[in-house]
Amino acid sequence: MDDFDFYVSPSERFGYETQFTKYGKDADEVMLSQLEPLYQMSRLHQDEFMQIWNLCEIRGTGTLNKEQFIIFSHILNSRRRGRALPFSLPLSIKEAFLKEESRKSHVYVRPSATKNDADADELSEAALARLRDEVTSVTEKIRTAESDLRSSESQVADLKVAREELQELRDYKRRHLDAISADIAQIEKVGSSTSALGSAGDEALEAERLLGELKGYQAAAEVKIRELRKLMRETEEALEKERS
């Protein structure tokens, strides 16, 4: 059911009449091309703007008189506030439009088509073409932004996976280093006991050799851990940048 509220308050009517004078340059009617600034300010889709125009332009003149413009502006502002567009105009409003045209017919005769009318039609077509180009450009920009956003989200996900893998590797290296440190402590203990006993046998020499190898491995492991910590910091900084 179409329950659109067509009531126009006195204050709203005054504002719409002021706009009509502004866009119509004090003429009795306004053309579509003259309403391009109004279209830009409305931020409505071109199809919706034209749907409202076609609802109100029922005389087939390609123009709106003051009463038509008032209803046109009322529907336009209602749509900007989120109201659905009406399917049609009430019969009483249509009759008022046609009655206004009949009242003016005895004092005003619309001239036949002239070069000025043709120029106005061309201007209207040019304005619509510009509007279509702008809509196409904005649509393309939106698609590009959405593509960039999906790419950024994918990169953030990859960085999170890399961070988890580095954390697991760091924990593994720490456990391995702890085990090496325990072995070194045990060997040093054995070496101390052997030295206290004054033994110069092959076992003491082998223990010292193994101790030297383990210390060298420990040093290499510590270097690797420092590299991993550096990589972890760089990964965290990259994630922070992506989030900001």
LUMMI-294052 format. One record per residue: residue number from 0; chain; x, y, z of N, C-alpha, C in turn. Coordinates in pm, 1 decimal, decimal comma. Layout:
N
   num   chaine     n_east    n_north       n_up    ca_east   ca_north      ca_up     c_east    c_north       c_up
   NUM        A          X          Y          Z          X          Y          Z          X          Y          Z
...
//
This chain:
244
   num   chaine     n_east    n_north       n_up    ca_east   ca_north      ca_up     c_east    c_north       c_up
     0        A       85,5     -121,2        0,0        0,0        0,0        0,0       88,4      125,3        0,0
     1        A       49,4      223,3      -84,7      127,0      347,1      -95,7       73,2      447,1        6,3
     2        A      142,8      464,5      120,8       95,2      554,0      226,7      182,4      678,6      237,6
     3        A      234,9      724,5      126,2      321,2      841,8      126,2      243,0      965,4      173,3
     4        A      306,6     1047,1      258,4      242,3     1167,4      311,9      272,6     1286,6      220,8
     5        A      172,7     1332,6      150,2      189,4     1442,9       55,9      165,1     1579,9      120,1
     6        A      140,7     1584,9      248,3      113,0     1713,2      313,4      238,6     1800,3      313,7
     7        A      224,1     1927,1      271,2      333,3     2024,7      269,4      295,8     2136,7      365,8
     8        A      376,5     2155,5      469,1      347,0     2259,3      568,0      370,3     2398,0      507,5
     9        A      312,0     2501,3      566,6      333,2     2638,2      515,4      480,8     2677,8      510,7
    10        A      558,0     2640,1      613,3      700,1     2676,5      613,0      775,4     2603,4      502,4
    11        A      738,7     2476,4      479,0      802,4     2401,4      370,3      767,1     2463,0      235,5
    12        A      639,0     2498,9      219,1      595,1     2559,4       92,3      672,5     2688,1       65,3
    13        A      692,0     2770,6      167,5      766,0     2895,1      149,8      908,2     2866,0      101,1
    14        A      973,1     2765,1      163,0     1109,0     2730,1      121,0     1113,9     2679,2      -21,4
    15        A     1015,6     2595,8      -60,6     1012,7     2542,9     -196,9      985,6     2653,5     -299,0
    16        A      897,5     2748,2     -263,8      871,1     2859,6     -355,3      995,2     2945,9     -374,1
    17        A     1073,3     2961,0     -267,2     1198,5     3037,9     -278,3     1296,7     2966,4     -371,8
    18        A     1305,2     2833,9     -358,6     1392,5     2756,9     -447,6     1344,6     2765,3     -593,1
    19        A     1213,0     2760,7     -612,6     1158,5     2769,8     -747,9     1200,9     2900,5     -813,4
    20        A     1190,5     3010,4     -740,7     1232,8     3139,9     -794,2     1381,9     3141,0     -825,8
    21        A     1460,7     3076,9     -737,8     1605,8     3072,9     -756,9     1643,7     2994,8     -882,6
    22        A     1588,9     2874,2     -896,8     1626,8     2790,5    -1011,0     1558,7     2834,6    -1139,7
    23        A     1438,3     2889,2    -1128,9     1365,2     2929,0    -1248,8     1399,1     3067,5    -1297,5
    24        A     1488,4     3138,1    -1226,5     1527,8     3273,4    -1268,7     1405,8     3363,3    -1286,6
    25        A     1311,0     3353,7    -1190,2     1189,4     3435,4    -1189,7     1093,8     3402,6    -1304,1
    26        A     1115,1     3288,8    -1371,8     1022,8     3246,8    -1477,2      907,9     3167,2    -1415,3
    27        A      808,3     3133,9    -1498,4      691,2     3061,7    -1448,6      715,6     2911,9    -1440,5
    28        A      821,5     2862,6    -1505,4      849,0     2718,8    -1507,3     1000,5     2696,0    -1501,4
    29        A     1037,8     2573,4    -1461,5     1179,5     2536,5    -1459,1     1199,1     2412,5    -1545,2
    30        A     1314,8     2406,5    -1611,1     1349,9     2289,9    -1691,3     1438,3     2196,1    -1609,4
    31        A     1448,6     2072,7    -1656,2     1529,0     1971,8    -1587,1     1674,6     2015,5    -1576,4
    32        A     1728,0     2074,1    -1682,2     1868,7     2114,7    -1681,5     1897,8     2220,3    -1576,0
    33        A     1795,7     2299,8    -1539,7     1815,9     2403,3    -1438,9     1824,4     2346,0    -1297,1
    34        A     1786,8     2220,7    -1283,5     1785,3     2158,3    -1150,2     1909,1     2073,2    -1123,5
    35        A     2010,1     2085,8    -1209,9     2132,0     2006,5    -1187,6     2195,0     2035,5    -1050,6
    36        A     2203,2     2163,7    -1004,5     2258,2     2187,3     -869,5     2175,8     2117,3     -761,3
    37        A     2043,4     2113,3     -780,2     1957,9     2045,8     -682,5     1985,5     1895,9     -681,8
    38        A     2007,6     1839,8     -800,5     2042,3     1697,3     -809,4     2173,2     1668,4     -736,4
    39        A     2272,2     1753,0     -755,8     2401,0     1732,6     -690,1     2385,8     1736,4     -538,3
    40        A     2307,8     1828,7     -487,6     2291,0     1840,9     -343,0     2207,3     1727,3     -285,4
    41        A     2119,3     1670,4     -364,9     2030,5     1564,8     -313,5     2104,9     1435,9     -285,1
    42        A     2214,9     1410,5     -358,6     2293,1     1285,9     -344,0     2207,9     1161,2     -368,6
    43        A     2102,2     1177,2     -446,5     2021,6     1062,1     -484,3     2077,5      999,7     -611,1
    44        A     2041,6      874,0     -632,8     2079,2      809,1     -758,2     2004,2      876,1     -873,7
    45        A     2067,0      878,2     -988,4     2007,2      945,6    -1103,5     1870,5      886,3    -1137,7
    46        A     1856,4      752,8    -1126,6     1728,3      689,3    -1158,9     1617,8      737,4    -1065,1
    47        A     1650,8      753,7     -935,6     1550,3      800,8     -841,1     1512,2      946,1     -869,0
    48        A     1612,3     1027,9     -899,6     1585,0     1168,5     -930,6     1491,3     1179,0    -1050,8
    49        A     1519,2     1100,0    -1155,5     1435,8     1104,3    -1275,3     1297,4     1045,2    -1247,9
    50        A     1289,2      946,5    -1157,6     1158,8      890,2    -1124,0     1069,5      995,2    -1058,3
    51        A     1128,2     1076,1     -969,8     1051,4     1183,3     -904,7     1009,1     1287,9    -1008,4
    52        A     1101,6     1322,1    -1099,6     1069,2     1419,3    -1205,2      951,6     1369,5    -1288,6
    53        A      956,4     1243,0    -1331,6      851,7     1188,1    -1417,2      717,8     1178,6    -1343,6
    54        A      720,2     1159,2    -1210,5      596,0     1158,1    -1134,4      525,8     1293,3    -1142,0
    55        A      604,1     1400,3    -1136,5      547,1     1535,4    -1128,2      526,4     1600,1    -1265,5
    56        A      605,2     1562,1    -1363,7      594,0     1624,6    -1496,1      488,8     1547,2    -1576,2
    57        A      361,6     1577,9    -1551,3      251,4     1502,2    -1613,3      190,1     1576,7    -1731,4
    58        A      236,4     1699,5    -1758,5      175,7     1778,7    -1866,1      243,6     1757,4    -2001,5
    59        A      359,2     1690,0    -1999,4      429,8     1665,0    -2124,6      499,5     1785,9    -2181,3
    60        A      529,0     1884,7    -2096,4      594,9     2006,9    -2143,3      745,8     2003,5    -2123,4
    61        A      795,4     1905,6    -2046,2      938,5     1901,4    -2015,9      979,1     2004,0    -1912,3
    62        A      879,5     2062,9    -1843,4      906,4     2164,2    -1741,0      813,4     2141,0    -1621,8
    63        A      844,9     2208,7    -1511,2      758,8     2206,4    -1392,6      715,2     2349,3    -1359,6
    64        A      585,1     2366,0    -1331,9      541,6     2495,6    -1283,2      561,0     2499,8    -1131,4
    65        A      519,6     2604,4    -1067,6      547,7     2620,9     -924,2      484,5     2509,7     -841,0
    66        A      355,8     2477,5     -866,9      288,3     2374,9     -787,2      353,5     2238,2     -807,3
    67        A      391,4     2208,2     -931,0      460,5     2081,6     -957,0      595,3     2078,5     -885,4
    68        A      666,5     2189,5     -889,4      797,9     2195,6     -826,1      786,9     2176,8     -674,8
    69        A      681,9     2230,1     -613,8      663,7     2215,4     -469,8      647,5     2067,5     -432,9
    70        A      561,9     1997,0     -507,4      544,1     1853,4     -481,0      671,8     1776,0     -514,4
    71        A      737,7     1813,6     -623,7      865,0     1750,7     -660,9      966,1     1763,1     -546,7
    72        A      981,4     1882,9     -491,9     1077,5     1906,9     -384,8     1038,3     1831,6     -257,5
    73        A      909,2     1824,2     -230,5      861,5     1753,0     -111,4      896,1     1603,9     -120,9
    74        A      870,3     1543,5     -235,7      903,1     1400,9     -254,3     1054,5     1380,5     -247,3
    75        A     1129,8     1472,3     -308,2     1276,1     1463,0     -308,6     1331,8     1463,5     -165,7
    76        A     1286,2     1557,3      -85,2     1335,4     1567,6       53,0     1289,7     1449,6      137,8
    77        A     1168,9     1399,9      111,8     1121,6     1282,2      185,5     1210,0     1160,9      154,4
    78        A     1248,9     1148,3       27,3     1336,1     1035,9      -10,6     1472,5     1049,8       54,7
    79        A     1525,1     1173,2       63,3     1654,4     1196,1      129,3     1649,0     1157,4      276,7
    80        A     1529,9     1166,8      337,1     1515,3     1129,5      478,1     1484,9      981,2      495,8
    81        A     1487,3      906,3      385,0     1472,2      761,1      394,5     1335,6      706,4      360,3
    82        A     1240,2      794,8      326,3     1106,9      747,3      291,0     1108,3      685,8      152,1
    83        A     1024,0      583,4      133,5     1012,5      520,1        1,9      939,5      614,7      -93,7
    84        A      971,8      601,9     -222,3      906,0      686,4     -322,2      761,7      639,8     -343,4
    85        A      670,7      734,1     -367,1      531,6      694,2     -395,8      523,4      629,9     -534,1
    86        A      422,4      544,4     -550,6      405,0      481,2     -681,4      341,8      578,0     -782,1
    87        A      259,1      667,9     -731,1      192,0      763,8     -819,0      145,3      882,0     -735,4
    88        A       93,3      983,5     -802,3       39,0     1100,7     -734,2     -110,7     1082,8     -712,4
    89        A     -162,6     1135,1     -602,2     -308,5     1130,6     -582,9     -380,0     1206,3     -694,8
    90        A     -501,6     1164,5     -722,6     -579,2     1228,1     -829,7     -600,5     1376,5     -802,2
    91        A     -616,9     1412,7     -674,5     -641,6     1553,0     -640,9     -521,6     1640,2     -677,9
    92        A     -399,4     1587,6     -659,1     -278,9     1664,4     -694,0     -265,5     1675,6     -845,4
    93        A     -294,6     1567,5     -916,5     -287,8     1572,9    -1062,9     -388,3     1674,6    -1117,4
    94        A     -508,0     1672,7    -1059,5     -609,4     1767,6    -1105,4     -567,2     1911,5    -1076,2
    95        A     -499,4     1932,6     -962,5     -451,5     2067,0     -929,7     -346,3     2112,4    -1030,6
    96        A     -259,3     2020,2    -1072,5     -158,4     2054,2    -1173,1     -225,5     2097,3    -1303,5
    97        A     -322,5     2015,7    -1347,6     -388,0     2044,3    -1475,4     -476,0     2168,9    -1465,5
    98        A     -536,5     2191,6    -1348,5     -619,0     2311,1    -1329,8     -532,3     2437,1    -1336,3
    99        A     -413,3     2427,7    -1279,3     -321,1     2540,4    -1284,5     -283,3     2571,0    -1428,9
   100        A     -263,4     2464,8    -1509,1     -229,5     2483,3    -1650,1     -346,1     2547,5    -1725,1
   101        A     -469,3     2501,6    -1692,6     -587,9     2557,4    -1759,0     -608,0     2704,2    -1721,9
   102        A     -583,5     2737,7    -1594,5     -599,6     2876,2    -1548,8     -503,8     2970,5    -1619,9
   103        A     -384,8     2921,3    -1650,4     -284,5     3007,2    -1713,6     -300,7     3014,1    -1864,7
   104        A     -383,0     2922,6    -1920,0     -388,6     2914,9    -2066,3     -449,3     3040,5    -2128,9
   105        A     -538,8     3111,9    -2055,4     -602,8     3227,9    -2117,8     -515,1     3353,3    -2110,2
   106        A     -404,3     3346,1    -2035,7     -315,5     3462,2    -2028,9     -176,7     3430,6    -2083,4
   107        A     -155,2     3306,5    -2112,8      -21,6     3269,9    -2157,8      -30,6     3158,3    -2260,3
   108        A       28,8     3179,2    -2374,3       32,6     3078,3    -2479,3      177,8     3037,0    -2499,0
   109        A      203,4     2910,7    -2478,4      340,1     2863,1    -2492,4      383,4     2872,1    -2637,0
   110        A      493,1     2937,1    -2666,5      537,8     2950,0    -2805,5      579,8     2815,5    -2862,0
   111        A      582,2     2811,5    -2994,0      626,7     2688,6    -3059,4      775,5     2670,8    -3036,6
   112        A      820,6     2552,2    -3069,4      961,4     2519,6    -3047,6     1051,0     2616,3    -3123,8
   113        A     1151,9     2665,6    -3055,3     1247,6     2758,7    -3116,3     1387,7     2705,0    -3097,2
   114        A     1482,9     2782,3    -3148,0     1622,3     2743,2    -3132,0     1660,5     2739,1    -2984,3
   115        A     1601,7     2831,0    -2905,1     1632,8     2831,1    -2762,1     1586,3     2703,0    -2694,7
   116        A     1466,1     2654,6    -2739,9     1416,7     2528,3    -2683,5     1510,3     2413,8    -2718,5
   117        A     1557,3     2411,7    -2843,2     1649,5     2306,4    -2885,6     1779,1     2312,3    -2805,7
   118        A     1828,1     2435,4    -2785,9     1951,1     2450,9    -2706,9     1930,3     2402,1    -2563,9
   119        A     1810,3     2430,4    -2509,7     1781,4     2386,2    -2372,8     1777,6     2234,6    -2364,2
   120        A     1717,6     2169,9    -2468,2     1713,9     2024,1    -2469,0     1854,3     1966,2    -2475,4
   121        A     1938,5     2028,4    -2559,0     2076,8     1981,8    -2569,3     2149,8     1997,8    -2436,2
   122        A     2122,5     2111,0    -2368,1     2184,7     2134,0    -2238,0     2140,6     2027,6    -2137,8
   123        A     2010,4     1994,2    -2143,2     1959,5     1891,3    -2052,5     2027,2     1757,8    -2078,8
   124        A     2040,1     1721,2    -2205,4     2106,9     1595,8    -2240,1     2252,5     1597,3    -2196,1
   125        A     2319,1     1711,8    -2211,4     2458,9     1722,5    -2169,6     2471,9     1706,7    -2018,6
   126        A     2377,2     1766,9    -1945,2     2380,6     1755,0    -1798,7     2361,4     1610,8    -1756,4
   127        A     2266,4     1541,8    -1821,2     2243,7     1401,3    -1788,1     2364,7     1315,6    -1822,9
   128        A     2429,4     1348,7    -1934,6     2549,0     1272,9    -1973,1     2659,3     1290,1    -1869,5
   129        A     2676,0     1414,3    -1820,3     2777,3     1437,5    -1717,2     2744,2     1360,5    -1590,0
   130        A     2616,2     1358,3    -1555,5     2574,7     1285,2    -1435,9     2602,9     1136,1    -1450,8
   131        A     2575,0     1082,7    -1570,6     2602,7      939,9    -1593,2     2751,8      910,4    -1582,0
   132        A     2834,3     1000,1    -1638,3     2980,2      982,0    -1630,0     3027,8      984,8    -1485,0
   133        A     2970,1     1075,6    -1405,7     3010,0     1085,3    -1264,6     2970,9      959,5    -1188,6
   134        A     2851,3      907,7    -1216,9     2807,8      784,4    -1149,9     2900,3      668,2    -1186,0
   135        A     2937,2      658,5    -1314,7     3028,0      552,9    -1358,0     3163,7      565,0    -1289,4
   136        A     3214,6      688,9    -1279,8     3344,8      711,5    -1215,6     3341,4      673,2    -1068,1
   137        A     3235,6      715,1     -998,1     3225,3      683,0     -854,8     3212,3      532,3     -834,6
   138        A     3134,0      466,4     -920,6     3118,1      320,9     -910,2     3252,2      249,8     -927,4
   139        A     3331,9      294,7    -1024,0     3463,2      234,3    -1048,0     3555,2      255,7     -928,4
   140        A     3550,1      375,7     -869,7     3633,5      402,6     -751,4     3594,4      312,8     -634,3
   141        A     3465,0      290,2     -618,1     3418,2      202,9     -510,3     3468,8       60,8     -531,5
   142        A     3463,4       13,3     -656,2     3511,2     -122,6     -685,2     3660,8     -135,0     -657,6
   143        A     3737,0      -31,0     -695,1     3881,6      -33,2     -669,7     3910,5      -34,8     -520,2
   144        A     3836,3       47,3     -444,6     3856,5       51,9     -298,9     3822,5      -82,2     -235,2
   145        A     3715,7     -147,5     -282,1     3679,1     -277,5     -227,3     3786,4     -381,0     -257,6
   146        A     3844,7     -375,9     -378,9     3951,7     -468,5     -415,6     4075,2     -446,9     -328,2
   147        A     4111,0     -319,3     -306,4     4226,4     -288,9     -219,9     4202,6     -338,1      -77,7
   148        A     4079,3     -323,6      -30,6     4047,4     -367,4      105,2     4061,0     -518,6      117,9
   149        A     4010,7     -591,6       18,3     4024,3     -737,9       23,3     4170,0     -779,6       20,9
   150        A     4252,9     -710,7      -59,4     4395,2     -741,3      -66,1     4463,0     -715,4       68,4
   151        A     4428,2     -603,1      133,7     4487,1     -569,9      263,5     4447,8     -672,4      368,9
   152        A     4321,4     -715,7      366,3     4276,6     -815,5      463,2     4351,4     -946,6      443,7
   153        A     4378,0     -983,2      317,2     4453,4    -1105,2      289,6     4597,1    -1094,7      341,6
   154        A     4659,6     -977,4      322,3     4795,9     -958,2      370,7     4801,9     -964,1      523,0
   155        A     4703,1     -905,9      589,8     4700,1     -910,0      736,3     4686,8    -1054,1      785,1
   156        A     4600,9    -1132,4      716,7     4583,9    -1272,6      755,0     4715,2    -1349,9      738,9
   157        A     4786,9    -1324,5      627,5     4915,6    -1392,5      605,6     5016,4    -1354,5      713,7
   158        A     5018,9    -1227,5      752,3     5111,3    -1182,8      856,1     5079,5    -1246,8      991,3
   159        A     4950,1    -1264,3     1020,3     4912,0    -1329,2     1145,3     4958,6    -1474,3     1148,1
   160        A     4944,4    -1543,5     1034,7     4991,1    -1682,4     1026,9     5141,6    -1688,3     1045,9
   161        A     5214,1    -1595,8      979,9     5359,3    -1592,4      992,5     5400,2    -1565,4     1136,8
   162        A     5326,6    -1479,0     1203,3     5358,0    -1448,0     1343,7     5341,1    -1571,9     1431,2
   163        A     5232,8    -1646,9     1409,5     5210,8    -1768,5     1488,3     5320,3    -1871,6     1463,1
   164        A     5360,9    -1885,8     1335,4     5467,0    -1981,6     1303,9     5599,1    -1941,6     1369,1
   165        A     5629,8    -1811,3     1368,1     5752,9    -1764,1     1431,0     5749,8    -1784,9     1582,3
   166        A     5631,8    -1768,0     1642,7     5618,7    -1789,4     1786,2     5645,3    -1935,5     1821,1
   167        A     5590,3    -2026,6     1738,1     5613,5    -2169,1     1761,9     5760,9    -2203,6     1745,8
   168        A     5825,1    -2145,5     1643,6     5967,1    -2173,4     1621,2     6051,6    -2119,1     1736,4
   169        A     6015,4    -2000,6     1787,0     6089,9    -1942,3     1898,1     6077,7    -2030,2     2023,8
   170        A     5955,5    -2082,0     2049,1     5937,1    -2169,8     2165,8     6018,1    -2297,6     2151,8
   171        A     6020,1    -2350,2     2028,4     6097,8    -2473,2     2006,0     6246,6    -2448,2     2029,9
   172        A     6297,7    -2335,0     1978,3     6440,0    -2304,5     1996,9     6472,9    -2283,5     2145,2
   173        A     6379,0    -2221,5     2217,2     6404,1    -2199,1     2360,3     6413,7    -2332,0     2434,9
   174        A     6320,3    -2424,7     2401,6     6325,4    -2555,6     2467,4     6454,3    -2629,7     2432,7
   175        A     6494,6    -2618,3     2303,0     6616,2    -2685,9     2259,1     6739,5    -2626,9     2328,8
   176        A     6739,0    -2495,2     2343,7     6850,8    -2429,1     2409,6     6856,9    -2467,6     2557,1
   177        A     6740,1    -2479,7     2620,1     6737,9    -2522,3     2760,5     6796,0    -2661,9     2775,8
   178        A     6763,0    -2749,8     2681,0     6816,7    -2885,9     2686,9     6968,0    -2885,4     2667,7
   179        A     7016,4    -2800,1     2575,1     7161,6    -2791,1     2552,6     7231,2    -2737,6     2677,4
   180        A     7170,4    -2636,8     2740,3     7228,7    -2579,2     2861,2     7237,7    -2683,5     2971,8
   181        A     7133,8    -2770,0     2982,4     7136,8    -2876,8     3082,8     7248,4    -2975,8     3054,6
   182        A     7267,9    -3009,2     2926,4     7375,3    -3102,1     2889,1     7511,6    -3042,1     2922,3
   183        A     7526,5    -2910,8     2892,4     7654,6    -2845,2     2921,1     7683,1    -2845,6     3071,0
   184        A     7578,3    -2816,9     3149,7     7596,6    -2817,4     3295,4     7637,2    -2954,8     3345,4
   185        A     7574,2    -3058,9     3288,6     7608,6    -3194,1     3329,3     7751,6    -3229,2     3291,6
   186        A     7793,2    -3186,8     3170,7     7929,6    -3217,4     3125,3     8031,1    -3143,1     3209,4
   187        A     7999,0    -3014,6     3241,8     8090,1    -2937,7     3326,6     8104,0    -3002,3     3464,5
   188        A     7991,3    -3056,3     3511,7     7996,5    -3126,0     3641,0     8084,6    -3248,9     3633,9
   189        A     8067,2    -3322,2     3524,1     8151,4    -3441,7     3504,9     8297,1    -3401,3     3490,1
   190        A     8320,4    -3292,3     3414,8     8458,5    -3246,7     3395,9     8522,4    -3207,0     3527,5
   191        A     8444,2    -3139,0     3613,4     8497,3    -3097,0     3742,9     8532,6    -3217,4     3829,6
   192        A     8444,8    -3318,7     3824,0     8471,4    -3439,4     3902,1     8595,4    -3510,6     3851,9
   193        A     8611,2    -3514,2     3721,6     8728,0    -3581,4     3662,9     8854,8    -3507,5     3698,1
   194        A     8848,4    -3371,8     3694,0     8965,9    -3291,8     3728,5     9003,0    -3310,7     3874,3
   195        A     8900,9    -3320,4     3961,6     8928,2    -3338,3     4104,1     8995,6    -3470,9     4131,0
   196        A     8961,3    -3570,3     4052,0     9022,9    -3702,3     4069,5     9160,4    -3710,5     4004,8
   197        A     9195,6    -3604,3     3930,9     9325,9    -3600,7     3865,6     9337,6    -3696,8     3750,9
   198        A     9224,4    -3733,7     3688,1     9229,8    -3830,3     3577,6     9260,2    -3757,7     3448,0
   199        A     9350,7    -3810,1     3372,0     9385,6    -3753,0     3241,1     9352,4    -3850,6     3131,1
   200        A     9252,8    -3932,2     3154,2     9218,1    -4038,3     3059,5     9144,6    -3986,6     2937,8
   201        A     9114,6    -4076,0     2852,7     9044,8    -4042,3     2727,5     8905,2    -3986,9     2753,1
   202        A     8840,5    -4028,2     2863,3     8706,0    -3981,5     2891,1     8705,8    -3831,6     2920,0
   203        A     8804,9    -3783,0     2993,7     8812,3    -3640,5     3024,0     8834,2    -3559,0     2897,7
   204        A     8922,1    -3607,1     2810,0     8948,2    -3535,5     2684,0     8822,6    -3531,6     2595,7
   205        A     8754,6    -3644,7     2591,4     8632,2    -3649,7     2510,1     8525,6    -3554,8     2565,8
   206        A     8518,4    -3547,8     2701,0     8421,5    -3458,2     2763,7     8452,9    -3313,0     2731,5
   207        A     8581,1    -3278,4     2735,6     8619,8    -3140,6     2704,1     8590,3    -3107,1     2557,9
   208        A     8613,2    -3202,7     2468,9     8584,3    -3179,2     2327,2     8434,1    -3159,1     2304,8
   209        A     8357,2    -3245,3     2369,3     8212,0    -3234,4     2356,1     8161,1    -3103,0     2416,6
   210        A     8224,5    -3063,5     2527,7     8187,5    -2937,7     2590,5     8213,2    -2819,5     2496,8
   211        A     8327,0    -2823,2     2429,0     8357,8    -2715,5     2333,5     8258,6    -2711,0     2218,9
   212        A     8219,0    -2829,2     2166,9     8122,4    -2832,5     2057,4     7986,8    -2779,5     2102,1
   213        A     7945,7    -2819,5     2222,7     7816,1    -2776,1     2272,9     7812,8    -2625,7     2296,8
   214        A     7924,0    -2571,6     2347,6     7928,6    -2427,2     2367,4     7919,6    -2353,2     2234,4
   215        A     7985,7    -2409,8     2132,8     7976,9    -2348,1     1999,6     7835,3    -2353,8     1944,8
   216        A     7766,6    -2465,2     1966,7     7629,2    -2478,3     1920,2     7536,7    -2383,6     1995,7
   217        A     7566,2    -2368,0     2126,6     7486,9    -2276,5     2207,3     7498,9    -2133,7     2154,4
   218        A     7621,8    -2094,6     2121,0     7642,8    -1959,5     2068,0     7567,1    -1939,3     1936,7
   219        A     7572,1    -2041,5     1849,3     7499,7    -2031,4     1721,7     7349,3    -2023,6     1744,5
   220        A     7300,8    -2101,8     1842,3     7157,3    -2099,5     1872,9     7114,7    -1963,0     1924,6
   221        A     7198,3    -1901,5     2006,0     7164,8    -1768,2     2058,1     7157,6    -1665,5     1945,9
   222        A     7247,6    -1675,1     1848,3     7244,3    -1585,2     1732,3     7113,4    -1603,6     1655,7
   223        A     7073,9    -1730,4     1636,1     6950,7    -1759,2     1563,5     6829,4    -1703,2     1636,6
   224        A     6830,5    -1716,7     1770,2     6718,5    -1665,0     1849,5     6709,4    -1513,6     1836,9
   225        A     6823,8    -1443,4     1835,8     6821,1    -1298,0     1818,9     6762,8    -1259,8     1683,1
   226        A     6799,6    -1337,1     1578,7     6744,0    -1310,9     1445,7     6591,6    -1330,7     1445,9
   227        A     6546,0    -1438,6     1513,0     6403,0    -1465,2     1517,8     6329,5    -1354,5     1593,5
   228        A     6388,2    -1306,0     1703,2     6325,8    -1197,1     1777,6     6313,9    -1070,3     1693,2
   229        A     6418,7    -1042,8     1613,7     6415,0     -927,1     1525,3     6303,7     -941,0     1422,5
   230        A     6290,6    -1063,9     1365,4     6185,6    -1088,1     1267,2     6047,8    -1075,1     1330,2
   231        A     6036,1    -1120,7     1457,3     5908,9    -1106,8     1527,8     5872,1     -959,3     1545,1
   232        A     5967,0     -876,0     1582,2     5939,4     -733,1     1600,0     5895,2     -669,3     1468,6
   233        A     5965,0     -703,9     1358,8     5928,4     -647,1     1228,8     5787,6     -689,9     1188,4
   234        A     5753,4     -817,1     1217,0     5619,5     -867,1     1183,1     5512,9     -795,2     1264,3
   235        A     5538,5     -775,6     1394,0     5443,2     -704,6     1478,7     5425,0     -560,0     1434,0
   236        A     5534,3     -494,3     1393,6     5524,2     -356,5     1344,8     5441,1     -349,4     1217,5
   237        A     5460,1     -449,7     1129,3     5381,8     -452,8     1005,0     5233,9     -471,9     1034,8
   238        A     5202,2     -559,1     1133,5     5061,8     -579,7     1170,1     5000,8     -452,6     1228,1
   239        A     5078,5     -380,8     1309,2     5029,3     -254,3     1365,9     4996,9     -153,0     1257,3
   240        A     5084,9     -145,9     1155,7     5060,6      -52,4     1045,3     4935,0      -88,2      968,8
   241        A     4910,8     -219,9      946,4     4792,6     -261,4      874,4     4665,6     -227,3      952,7
   242        A     4669,7     -245,8     1086,5     4552,8     -214,1     1166,7     4522,3      -64,2     1171,6
   243        A     4627,3       19,5     1166,1     4606,8      165,3     1170,4     4570,7      220,0     1035,4
//
